[in-house]
Every structure is written in C-alpha cells, then in structure tokens.
Amino acid sequence: MPFRLHPSQVTMTLIGLVAIAALSTAWTAQYGFGLFPCELCLYQRLPYIGIALLSLLVVTPIVDPSARQLAAYVSALLFITTAGVAFYHVGVEQEWWSSNCAPRGSQTFSFDDVRSALQQPGQPACNDIPFTFLGLSFAGYNMIAGMVFSALSLRAARRPELWQES
C-alpha cells in the first residue's frame, strides 16, 4: 500500500509552508539585506511562528482530521492577528497615531543615557520605513498577506471534504 497523505495533512502542510515563507522573507530582509526589524515588526512574526509550530504538530499521522480542522481555524485567527498588528504598524508609519516605539517630538536625555545608547546596537523606530515597493512597506504587505491567508485558511477549515475521516 503506497504512502498517502490525508487531505487535512496536505492542507495544514500548505498553511505551515505559508507561515515559513513569511518568516523566511522577514529573515532574508533582516540578515541578507540589513533591514533590521523594529519592535512591531518582531510582534508581527509571532503569529507566523505559532502557525508553523501548530502545523508541524498536527500533520503527524496520530492527529485526527477534526483536530487539524481546529488547527486551521486557529491558523486563520493567527493570520488575522498578524494582519491586525501590521495594520497598527502601518498607522504608526503613516503617523495616523503614535506608539511607544515611535519617538515623537523633542525628548530630553542625560549624558549617561546618550553614552549608554551608543554602546548598544540600535533598534529602528517603528515609524521609520526602511523599504517600500509600489508605495507599500513590509507592514503593508504583511497586512494584506495576513488578511488573504486568514480568509483562505478559514475557507479551507469550512470545507467538510478536507476533514472527513478516511
């Protein structure tokens, strides 16, 4: 009998690969092109890490398809979570609202603060946009991707033929 994956395993593998692709893109930008992430950029990665780990756990043969269906719903929720954080980040970048990680106006520092800051590697402010393509920042693209993949995960989770026992 040839080895064959259940459709629910294939679905969750694809969802996991999307999350890994998003993380790989972020890490390539960071380590390959020197575009270091701000605090909000790092928060946007957390749901992708959760999706990748969840997918890795549920594709094993001992997990039943109904548990994989629940994982698809959770993945949709995590995708929309990263889209929400990305939307907030776009708002900070465009100065629609302020954030603690995006300095505004004049701030007072002591000499000791400046000396200590110079000795530590810096983290970019969340309102700095290091790269845009077609007018969108990474946060803008992540917002779109999160919404699209949330909708696709939700659509897959609602297709009964993917989750039936074989």
N, CA, C and O of each residue as an XYZ file, in Angstrom:
664
protein
N       0.828     -1.167      0.000
C       0.000      0.000      0.000
C       0.888      1.251      0.000
O       1.726      1.406      0.889
N       0.720      2.136     -0.973
C       1.582      3.318     -1.056
C       1.241      4.329      0.043
O       0.106      4.419      0.511
N       2.248      5.068      0.423
C       2.067      6.107      1.431
C       1.244      7.251      0.836
O       1.534      7.744     -0.254
N       0.222      7.657      1.570
C      -0.645      8.712      1.064
C      -1.058      9.630      2.216
O      -1.451      9.171      3.288
N      -0.961     10.920      1.971
C      -1.357     11.890      2.987
C      -2.863     12.134      2.939
O      -3.471     12.149      1.869
N      -3.436     12.321      4.091
C      -4.838     12.685      4.190
C      -4.969     14.142      3.706
O      -4.053     14.933      3.930
N      -6.068     14.513      3.059
C      -6.236     15.904      2.603
C      -6.053     16.938      3.722
O      -5.592     18.050      3.463
N      -6.406     16.584      4.950
C      -6.221     17.524      6.054
C      -4.733     17.739      6.345
O      -4.331     18.830      6.749
N      -3.915     16.700      6.140
C      -2.477     16.856      6.328
C      -1.894     17.766      5.254
O      -1.031     18.596      5.540
N      -2.362     17.613      4.028
C      -1.890     18.451      2.929
C      -2.268     19.912      3.195
O      -1.452     20.815      3.011
N      -3.495     20.127      3.623
C      -3.968     21.480      3.901
C      -3.128     22.139      4.983
O      -2.691     23.279      4.821
N      -2.900     21.443      6.071
C      -2.124     22.030      7.169
C      -0.651     22.184      6.787
O       0.018     23.091      7.282
N      -0.143     21.324      5.928
C       1.225     21.490      5.441
C       1.337     22.774      4.629
O       2.298     23.526      4.786
N       0.364     23.026      3.766
C       0.376     24.253      2.967
C       0.265     25.496      3.853
O       0.960     26.487      3.628
N      -0.598     25.440      4.844
C      -0.729     26.573      5.771
C       0.606     26.810      6.489
O       1.045     27.951      6.628
N       1.240     25.736      6.939
C       2.541     25.862      7.600
C       3.613     26.405      6.677
O       4.455     27.196      7.104
N       3.595     25.992      5.410
C       4.587     26.490      4.451
C       4.411     27.984      4.188
O       5.395     28.696      3.985
N       3.182     28.460      4.189
C       2.937     29.899      4.030
C       3.579     30.658      5.194
O       4.234     31.679      4.986
N       3.392     30.162      6.408
C       3.982     30.820      7.576
C       5.504     30.789      7.509
O       6.161     31.781      7.827
N       6.063     29.661      7.100
C       7.519     29.559      6.983
C       8.035     30.494      5.889
O       9.100     31.090      6.047
N       7.308     30.630      4.798
C       7.704     31.550      3.722
C       7.698     32.995      4.218
O       8.596     33.767      3.885
N       6.692     33.364      5.010
C       6.632     34.726      5.554
C       7.820     34.981      6.491
O       8.457     36.032      6.420
N       8.108     34.024      7.357
C       9.257     34.169      8.256
C      10.563     34.214      7.481
O      11.456     34.993      7.813
N      10.683     33.389      6.455
C      11.900     33.374      5.638
C      12.102     34.712      4.935
O      13.229     35.195      4.823
N      11.023     35.301      4.468
C      11.113     36.618      3.830
C      11.608     37.655      4.830
O      12.483     38.460      4.511
N      11.055     37.639      6.030
C      11.465     38.602      7.059
C      12.930     38.400      7.436
O      13.677     39.370      7.565
N      13.339     37.161      7.612
C      14.729     36.895      7.993
C      15.700     37.215      6.852
O      16.823     37.654      7.100
N      15.277     36.999      5.621
C      16.128     37.364      4.488
C      16.313     38.877      4.427
O      17.419     39.363      4.188
N      15.241     39.612      4.642
C      15.342     41.079      4.666
C      16.258     41.535      5.797
O      17.042     42.470      5.633
N      16.153     40.871      6.937
C      16.956     41.258      8.093
C      18.424     40.886      7.937
O      19.302     41.743      8.037
N      18.685     39.611      7.692
C      20.063     39.144      7.678
C      20.724     39.257      6.305
O      21.943     39.400      6.220
N      19.944     39.195      5.240
C      20.516     39.283      3.904
C      20.668     40.702      3.407
O      21.606     41.009      2.671
N      19.741     41.583      3.808
C      19.753     42.940      3.283
C      19.926     44.008      4.362
O      19.897     45.201      4.058
N      20.103     43.599      5.606
C      20.382     44.549      6.674
C      19.206     45.429      7.064
O      19.407     46.510      7.616
N      17.986     44.992      6.789
C      16.795     45.748      7.177
C      16.333     45.240      8.546
O      15.506     44.334      8.643
N      16.884     45.840      9.588
C      16.625     45.338     10.927
C      15.216     45.697     11.387
O      14.732     46.795     11.110
N      14.560     44.779     12.085
C      13.153     44.978     12.464
C      13.009     45.888     13.681
O      13.870     45.934     14.560
N      11.904     46.599     13.698
C      11.539     47.358     14.884
C      10.726     46.439     15.806
O      10.534     45.260     15.510
N      10.267     46.983     16.895
C       9.508     46.190     17.866
C       8.214     45.628     17.263
O       7.885     44.462     17.481
N       7.485     46.451     16.509
C       6.236     45.981     15.912
C       6.485     44.930     14.831
O       5.681     44.015     14.652
N       7.595     45.064     14.117
C       7.949     44.038     13.116
C       8.135     42.676     13.794
O       7.697     41.644     13.287
N       8.792     42.706     14.944
C       9.012     41.449     15.668
C       7.694     40.867     16.162
O       7.508     39.651     16.128
N       6.774     41.718     16.620
C       5.465     41.229     17.055
C       4.692     40.584     15.906
O       3.939     39.634     16.117
N       4.877     41.100     14.693
C       4.172     40.541     13.543
C       4.661     39.132     13.206
O       3.945     38.371     12.555
N       5.851     38.783     13.632
C       6.397     37.451     13.351
C       5.833     36.380     14.279
O       5.782     35.207     13.909
N       5.419     36.764     15.455
C       4.978     35.770     16.450
C       3.825     34.888     15.969
O       3.890     33.675     16.165
N       2.768     35.436     15.345
C       1.714     34.543     14.861
C       2.216     33.547     13.811
O       1.762     32.403     13.773
N       3.144     33.978     12.966
C       3.686     33.054     11.965
C       4.453     31.914     12.624
O       4.389     30.771     12.170
N       5.167     32.223     13.679
C       5.881     31.168     14.406
C       4.864     30.194     15.005
O       5.058     28.980     14.953
N       3.790     30.726     15.568
C       2.733     29.867     16.125
C       2.102     28.980     15.067
O       1.868     27.795     15.304
N       1.826     29.548     13.902
C       1.223     28.760     12.814
C       2.164     27.662     12.360
O       1.743     26.524     12.157
N       3.433     27.997     12.201
C       4.409     26.997     11.742
C       4.515     25.849     12.741
O       4.520     24.683     12.345
N       4.600     26.166     14.024
C       4.701     25.113     15.048
C       3.425     24.287     15.133
O       3.480     23.061     15.230
N       2.275     24.958     15.097
C       0.998     24.254     15.131
C       0.860     23.305     13.944
O       0.437     22.159     14.101
N       1.217     23.787     12.765
C       1.127     22.946     11.568
C       2.046     21.742     11.668
O       1.676     20.632     11.285
N       3.243     21.969     12.186
C       4.198     20.867     12.343
C       3.644     19.798     13.283
O       3.840     18.604     13.057
N       2.956     20.228     14.329
C       2.391     19.274     15.286
C       1.218     18.480     14.714
O       1.114     17.276     14.947
N       0.338     19.145     13.969
C      -0.897     18.471     13.566
C      -0.792     17.669     12.275
O      -1.729     16.947     11.935
N       0.310     17.769     11.547
C       0.411     16.960     10.324
C       0.840     15.528     10.619
O       0.856     14.691      9.716
N       1.181     15.239     11.852
C       1.581     13.878     12.191
C       0.386     12.938     12.049
O      -0.752     13.352     12.267
N       0.628     11.694     11.690
C      -0.468     10.744     11.452
C      -1.316     10.443     12.691
O      -2.458     10.006     12.548
N      -0.806     10.658     13.874
C      -1.584     10.322     15.073
C      -2.670     11.349     15.383
O      -3.543     11.093     16.213
N      -2.624     12.504     14.728
C      -3.627     13.550     14.964
C      -4.793     13.314     14.011
O      -4.592     13.117     12.813
N      -5.994     13.335     14.540
C      -7.151     13.079     13.681
C      -7.557     14.342     12.901
O      -7.239     15.459     13.308
N      -8.253     14.151     11.789
C      -8.621     15.281     10.927
C      -9.430     16.375     11.626
O      -9.302     17.548     11.273
N     -10.248     16.022     12.597
C     -11.036     17.063     13.278
C     -10.128     18.005     14.080
O     -10.407     19.199     14.184
N      -9.049     17.467     14.640
C      -8.081     18.318     15.341
C      -7.344     19.207     14.348
O      -7.027     20.356     14.656
N      -7.075     18.685     13.169
C      -6.447     19.503     12.124
C      -7.387     20.618     11.675
O      -6.943     21.726     11.374
N      -8.686     20.324     11.631
C      -9.652     21.358     11.257
C      -9.636     22.481     12.293
O      -9.662     23.658     11.935
N      -9.593     22.125     13.552
C      -9.490     23.131     14.604
C      -8.202     23.946     14.429
O      -8.202     25.163     14.617
N      -7.115     23.275     14.072
C      -5.841     23.969     13.838
C      -5.949     24.942     12.666
O      -5.313     25.997     12.682
N      -6.734     24.608     11.660
C      -6.932     25.521     10.532
C      -7.687     26.770     10.987
O      -7.370     27.879     10.557
N      -8.685     26.593     11.856
C      -9.398     27.748     12.412
C      -8.457     28.613     13.257
O      -8.493     29.841     13.172
N      -7.628     27.978     14.062
C      -6.660     28.719     14.888
C      -5.665     29.446     13.988
O      -5.287     30.583     14.273
N      -5.240     28.802     12.907
C      -4.325     29.450     11.968
C      -4.971     30.679     11.337
O      -4.316     31.708     11.167
N      -6.246     30.578     10.990
C      -6.956     31.743     10.435
C      -6.965     32.882     11.448
O      -6.777     34.043     11.086
N      -7.184     32.548     12.708
C      -7.172     33.563     13.763
C      -5.778     34.182     13.917
O      -5.654     35.391     14.108
N      -4.740     33.362     13.834
C      -3.375     33.883     13.942
C      -3.000     34.737     12.731
O      -2.319     35.752     12.876
N      -3.437     34.337     11.547
C      -3.173     35.160     10.360
C      -3.843     36.532     10.491
O      -3.240     37.548     10.148
N      -5.070     36.567     10.980
C      -5.755     37.855     11.114
C      -5.134     38.663     12.256
O      -5.190     39.892     12.241
N      -4.549     37.992     13.236
C      -3.841     38.692     14.310
C      -2.622     39.421     13.763
O      -2.396     40.585     14.090
N      -1.834     38.740     12.929
C      -0.669     39.422     12.362
C      -1.103     40.547     11.427
O      -0.414     41.561     11.320
N      -2.229     40.380     10.754
C      -2.752     41.461      9.911
C      -3.148     42.662     10.768
O      -2.930     43.806     10.371
N      -3.721     42.409     11.927
C      -4.099     43.491     12.827
C      -2.896     44.250     13.364
O      -2.908     45.479     13.416
N      -1.861     43.524     13.761
C      -0.631     44.172     14.228
C       0.002     44.959     13.077
O       0.519     46.057     13.281
N      -0.041     44.397     11.884
C       0.516     45.084     10.719
C      -0.280     46.356     10.406
O       0.303     47.376     10.039
N      -1.604     46.297     10.550
C      -2.425     47.493     10.345
C      -2.027     48.583     11.344
O      -1.869     49.747     10.974
N      -1.871     48.201     12.589
C      -1.424     49.156     13.603
C      -0.064     49.730     13.224
O       0.168     50.930     13.370
N       0.834     48.878     12.739
C       2.176     49.311     12.353
C       2.112     50.291     11.179
O       2.828     51.292     11.168
N       1.274     50.014     10.210
C       1.099     50.943      9.082
C       0.612     52.295      9.604
O       1.068     53.339      9.138
N      -0.301     52.281     10.558
C      -0.787     53.523     11.146
C       0.314     54.306     11.834
O       0.341     55.534     11.762
N       1.224     53.607     12.499
C       2.361     54.267     13.141
C       3.299     54.834     12.071
O       3.776     55.963     12.188
N       3.556     54.042     11.034
C       4.434     54.515      9.950
C       3.869     55.759      9.267
O       4.613     56.683      8.936
N       2.577     55.779      9.063
C       1.935     56.898      8.369
C       1.580     58.037      9.330
O       1.041     59.064      8.915
N       1.888     57.843     10.624
C       1.619     58.821     11.671
C       0.130     59.118     11.817
O      -0.258     60.250     12.103
N      -0.706     58.088     11.617
C      -2.128     58.196     11.900
C      -2.332     58.211     13.409
O      -3.280     58.817     13.908
N      -1.436     57.538     14.137
C      -1.438     57.523     15.593
C      -0.013     57.309     16.052
O       0.859     56.953     15.258
N       0.222     57.524     17.329
C       1.584     57.377     17.845
C       1.719     56.047     18.585
O       0.737     55.377     18.903
N       2.962     55.702     18.841
C       3.261     54.455     19.533
C       4.459     54.685     20.440
O       5.252     55.598     20.209
N       4.590     53.867     21.462
C       5.743     53.979     22.356
C       7.052     53.660     21.655
O       8.116     54.102     22.090
N       6.982     52.903     20.585
C       8.231     52.549     19.898
C       8.517     53.502     18.736
O       9.443     53.262     17.961
N       7.746     54.568     18.604
C       7.974     55.572     17.566
C       8.108     56.924     18.247
O       7.103     57.563     18.559
N       9.345     57.370     18.484
C       9.519     58.629     19.208
C       8.923     59.811     18.454
O       8.988     59.876     17.226
N       8.346     60.740     19.202
C       7.759     61.965     18.634
C       8.315     63.163     19.394
O       8.524     63.109     20.606
N       8.543     64.211     18.677
C       8.899     65.484     19.302
C      10.238     65.438     20.006
O      11.015     64.497     19.844
N      10.493     66.465     20.787
C      11.776     66.551     21.474
C      11.709     65.763     22.774
O      10.706     65.768     23.487
N      12.785     65.105     23.043
C      12.895     64.345     24.278
C      14.176     64.774     24.964
O      15.142     65.134     24.290
N      14.208     64.747     26.257
C      15.417     65.126     26.984
C      16.150     63.874     27.415
O      15.549     62.903     27.875
N      17.446     63.919     27.258
C      18.291     62.803     27.638
C      19.444     63.338     28.473
O      19.895     64.467     28.280
N      19.901     62.540     29.373
C      21.093     62.906     30.123
C      22.311     62.388     29.362
O      22.178     61.576     28.447
N      23.469     62.849     29.733
C      24.698     62.401     29.102
C      24.873     60.899     29.287
O      25.351     60.217     28.380
N      24.490     60.373     30.456
C      24.602     58.934     30.710
C      23.686     58.128     29.795
O      24.052     57.039     29.353
N      22.482     58.661     29.504
C      21.560     57.991     28.582
C      22.165     57.896     27.189
O      22.087     56.855     26.537
N      22.763     58.981     26.744
C      23.367     59.004     25.403
C      24.543     58.036     25.346
O      24.662     57.273     24.387
N      25.410     58.052     26.351
C      26.568     57.155     26.367
C      26.123     55.692     26.394
O      26.696     54.859     25.691
N      25.116     55.376     27.192
C      24.617     54.005     27.255
C      23.989     53.585     25.927
O      24.154     52.442     25.501
N      23.272     54.498     25.270
C      22.647     54.178     23.980
C      23.691     53.942     22.897
O      23.489     53.109     22.014
N      24.793     54.658     22.957
C      25.842     54.490     21.949
C      26.569     53.161     22.086
O      27.179     52.686     21.127
N      26.512     52.562     23.256
C      27.199     51.297     23.486
C      26.346     50.090     23.138
O      26.835     48.961     23.173
N      25.075     50.306     22.800
C      24.172     49.208     22.466
C      23.781     49.305     21.003
O      23.631     50.402     20.465
N      23.613     48.140     20.349
C      23.128     48.212     18.968
C      21.716     48.784     18.952
O      20.891     48.446     19.801
N      21.453     49.625     18.008
C      20.162     50.299     17.954
C      19.077     49.456     17.317
O      19.351     48.566     16.513
N      17.855     49.746     17.686
C      16.696     49.141     17.062
C      15.941     50.277     16.393
O      15.713     51.317     17.012
N      15.552     50.096     15.144
C      14.877     51.191     14.458
C      13.551     51.553     15.112
O      12.893     50.716     15.729
N      13.178     52.810     14.963
C      11.881     53.252     15.459
C      10.794     52.668     14.560
O      11.024     52.415     13.378
N       9.624     52.460     15.127
C       8.538     51.820     14.373
C       7.967     52.709     13.275
O       7.288     52.216     12.374
N       8.231     54.010     13.338
C       7.724     54.876     12.285
C       8.741     55.102     11.174
O       8.458     55.828     10.221
N       9.920     54.493     11.279
C      10.903     54.519     10.192
C      10.525     53.450      9.180
O      10.275     52.302      9.547
N      10.485     53.823      7.912
C      10.143     52.870      6.853
C      11.421     52.626      6.049
O      11.799     53.467      5.234
N      12.093     51.486      6.264
C      13.368     51.260      5.587
C      13.227     50.860      4.118
O      14.191     50.962      3.360
N      12.047     50.408      3.708
C      11.893     49.884      2.353
C      10.424     49.968      1.950
O       9.529     49.630      2.726
N      10.197     50.423      0.725
C       8.843     50.390      0.162
C       8.926     49.839     -1.250
O       9.935     49.997     -1.937
N       7.869     49.203     -1.664
C       7.742     48.715     -3.028
C       6.319     49.007     -3.466
O       5.366     48.585     -2.812
N       6.173     49.715     -4.554
C       4.868     50.148     -5.057
C       4.076     50.916     -3.998
O       2.851     50.818     -3.920
N       4.804     51.676     -3.191
C       4.158     52.522     -2.195
C       3.777     51.838     -0.895
O       3.201     52.482     -0.018
N       4.078     50.557     -0.740
C       3.737     49.836      0.489
C       5.004     49.398      1.217
O       5.992     49.004      0.597
N       4.953     49.474      2.539
C       6.057     48.977      3.358
C       5.872     47.483      3.603
O       4.880     46.885      3.187
N       6.847     46.899      4.285
C       6.706     45.487      4.651
C       5.455     45.283      5.498
O       4.754     44.283      5.342
N       5.174     46.228      6.393
C       3.988     46.102      7.241
C       2.715     46.109      6.394
O       1.775     45.367      6.679
N       2.685     46.938      5.364
C       1.520     46.973      4.471
C       1.319     45.656      3.744
O       0.200     45.153      3.641
N       2.418     45.100      3.239
C       2.313     43.805      2.560
C       1.920     42.698      3.536
O       1.155     41.799      3.187
N       2.448     42.766      4.762
C       2.099     41.753      5.749
C       0.624     41.848      6.122
O      -0.027     40.829      6.350
N       0.099     43.061      6.183
C      -1.327     43.235      6.486
C      -2.177     42.560      5.400
O      -3.125     41.836      5.706
N      -1.835     42.801      4.155
C      -2.577     42.199      3.038
C      -2.444     40.674      3.075
O      -3.434     39.953      2.950
N      -1.210     40.194      3.247
C      -0.975     38.744      3.279
C      -1.730     38.093      4.430
O      -2.333     37.034      4.260
N      -1.699     38.718      5.591
C      -2.408     38.160      6.743
C      -3.899     38.041      6.495
O      -4.516     37.040      6.859
N      -4.482     39.065      5.875
C      -5.925     39.012      5.586
C      -6.238     37.940      4.553
O      -7.198     37.186      4.710
N      -5.430     37.868      3.496
C      -5.675     36.882      2.437
C      -5.536     35.465      2.981
O      -6.400     34.623      2.737
N      -4.460     35.193      3.714
C      -4.248     33.831      4.204
C      -5.187     33.472      5.344
O      -5.469     32.293      5.560
N      -5.670     34.455      6.071
C      -6.701     34.178      7.060
C      -7.972     33.726      6.358
O      -8.601     32.749      6.766
N      -8.346     34.439      5.301
C      -9.554     34.069      4.551
C      -9.407     32.691      3.912
O     -10.350     31.900      3.914
N      -8.219     32.402      3.362
C      -8.005     31.092      2.736
C      -8.008     29.966      3.768
O      -8.539     28.887      3.507
N      -7.422     30.209      4.929
C      -7.429     29.196      5.997
C      -8.840     28.952      6.493
O      -9.233     27.810      6.733
N      -9.603     30.025      6.648
C     -10.986     29.898      7.077
C     -11.814     29.143      6.038
O     -12.644     28.300      6.378
N     -11.576     29.458      4.781
C     -12.297     28.754      3.699
C     -11.953     27.264      3.712
O     -12.834     26.416      3.570
N     -10.680     26.954      3.881
C     -10.274     25.542      3.932
C     -10.894     24.850      5.150
O     -11.353     23.712      5.053
N     -10.905     25.537      6.290
C     -11.451     24.940      7.516
C     -12.939     24.635      7.385
O     -13.459     23.747      8.061
N     -13.618     25.370      6.520
C     -15.066     25.179      6.369
C     -15.425     24.198      5.259
O     -16.607     23.978      4.998
N     -14.435     23.608      4.604
C     -14.707     22.607      3.563
C     -14.730     21.220      4.199
O     -13.674     20.695      4.553
N     -15.894     20.623      4.350
C     -16.013     19.361      5.093
C     -15.237     18.194      4.451
O     -14.774     17.300      5.160
N     -15.097     18.198      3.144
C     -14.422     17.079      2.492
C     -12.942     16.973      2.860
O     -12.338     15.913      2.697
N     -12.358     18.061      3.355
C     -10.944     18.029      3.755
C     -10.746     17.372      5.119
O      -9.649     16.909      5.431
N     -11.784     17.331      5.918
C     -11.637     16.935      7.313
C     -12.330     15.635      7.688
O     -12.334     15.248      8.856
N     -12.917     14.958      6.705
C     -13.591     13.700      6.986
C     -12.590     12.579      7.180
O     -11.537     12.535      6.545
N     -12.944     11.692      8.059
C     -12.097     10.509      8.291
C     -12.072      9.663      7.022
O     -13.080      9.529      6.328
N     -10.899      9.094      6.732
C     -10.840      8.261      5.523
C     -11.058      6.803      5.798
O     -11.034      5.990      4.874
